Amino acid sequence: MLARYLLDRPDVVAGRPVLDLGAGSGVVGIAAAKAGATEVIAADVDPYAIAAIGLNATLNEVTVLPVLVDQAMGEPPATDIVCVGDLFYEAALAERVTAFLDLCLEQGIEVLIGDPWRAHLPHSRLRLLAEYVVPDFGAAAAGSPPSGVFAFESKTPRQNRGDEDQS
Ligand SMILES: C[S@@+](CC[C@H](N)C(=O)[O-])C[C@H]1O[C@@H](n2cnc3c(N)ncnc32)[C@H](O)[C@@H]1O
């Protein structure tokens, strides 16, 4: 759903460097590249994902840099926007990713999340931007609500994008 959002709203990433965090097949990063991102880093901890990202980027005729890294650790790379597709499926991982995304916000990096309402999504930190009906598998598929694309927002409301004129 985050890939669809970027293709529907290319202005969000056009002309900007993007980090696809937990890239998997690379679908979000590839969409960002197609939407006009200047540079796309696709980070994943799985070597098979890194191989798949390279193949899928080539098939889609875009340039994406696959990086094998635990991106929930350490400093954010030089980027303008972090895109996170479906990374809140496990409690400890969600906690580490949320801490990393807080670091990103502190450094002025925008964060977008696409998620089918996994159990450990940080609801209180999200502002809904769009909804998409996306097929899922298993028990989650039956009667599940549309998946969401969200802005991840600071704990301090005044630091959030779009809050400047609300004083
Ligand atoms: C459910 S898949 C989502 C893939 C893709 N973002 C999407 O929306 O289709 C989660 C991916 O995150 C990767 N991942 C998990 N922990 C990670 C971490 N700490 N740093 C980078 N990637 C991670 C997994 O290897 C997996 O490829």
The ligand as an SDF file (V2000), in Angstrom:
LIG
                    3D

 27 29  0  0  0  0  0  0  0  0999 V2000
    6.9850   -8.0250    6.1340 C   0  0  0  0  0  0  0  0  0  0  0  0
    8.4520   -7.6920    5.2410 S   0  0  0  0  0  0  0  0  0  0  0  0
    8.0050   -6.1640    4.4280 C   0  0  0  0  0  0  0  0  0  0  0  0
    8.7110   -5.9810    3.1290 C   0  0  0  0  0  0  0  0  0  0  0  0
    8.3820   -4.7110    2.3580 C   0  0  0  0  0  0  0  0  0  0  0  0
    8.6930   -3.5060    3.1170 N   0  0  0  0  0  0  0  0  0  0  0  0
    6.9360   -4.6720    1.9360 C   0  0  0  0  0  0  0  0  0  0  0  0
    6.1800   -3.7770    2.3420 O   0  0  0  0  0  0  0  0  0  0  0  0
    6.5480   -5.5520    1.1420 O   0  0  0  0  0  0  0  0  0  0  0  0
    9.5920   -7.1090    6.5050 C   0  0  0  0  0  0  0  0  0  0  0  0
   11.0290   -7.0110    6.0180 C   0  0  0  0  0  0  0  0  0  0  0  0
   11.7910   -6.2970    7.0080 O   0  0  0  0  0  0  0  0  0  0  0  0
   13.0650   -6.9100    7.1260 C   0  0  0  0  0  0  0  0  0  0  0  0
   13.6220   -6.5170    8.4400 N   0  0  0  0  0  0  0  0  0  0  0  0
   13.2970   -6.9790    9.6620 C   0  0  0  0  0  0  0  0  0  0  0  0
   14.0160   -6.3740   10.6160 N   0  0  0  0  0  0  0  0  0  0  0  0
   14.8310   -5.4880    9.9870 C   0  0  0  0  0  0  0  0  0  0  0  0
   15.8210   -4.5620   10.4450 C   0  0  0  0  0  0  0  0  0  0  0  0
   16.1190   -4.4470   11.7320 N   0  0  0  0  0  0  0  0  0  0  0  0
   16.4850   -3.8010    9.5320 N   0  0  0  0  0  0  0  0  0  0  0  0
   16.2020   -3.9440    8.2130 C   0  0  0  0  0  0  0  0  0  0  0  0
   15.2770   -4.8150    7.7210 N   0  0  0  0  0  0  0  0  0  0  0  0
   14.5890   -5.5700    8.5930 C   0  0  0  0  0  0  0  0  0  0  0  0
   12.7720   -8.3820    6.9540 C   0  0  0  0  0  0  0  0  0  0  0  0
   13.9330   -9.1150    6.6050 O   0  0  0  0  0  0  0  0  0  0  0  0
   11.7160   -8.3450    5.8350 C   0  0  0  0  0  0  0  0  0  0  0  0
   12.3160   -8.4060    4.5640 O   0  0  0  0  0  0  0  0  0  0  0  0
  1  2  1  0
  2  3  1  0
  2 10  1  0
  3  4  1  0
  4  5  1  0
  5  6  1  0
  5  7  1  0
  7  8  2  0
  7  9  1  0
 10 11  1  0
 11 12  1  0
 11 26  1  0
 12 13  1  0
 13 14  1  0
 13 24  1  0
 14 15  1  0
 14 23  1  0
 15 16  2  0
 16 17  1  0
 17 18  1  0
 17 23  2  0
 18 19  1  0
 18 20  2  0
 20 21  1  0
 21 22  2  0
 22 23  1  0
 24 25  1  0
 24 26  1  0
 26 27  1  0
M  CHG  2   2   1   9  -1
M  END
$$$$
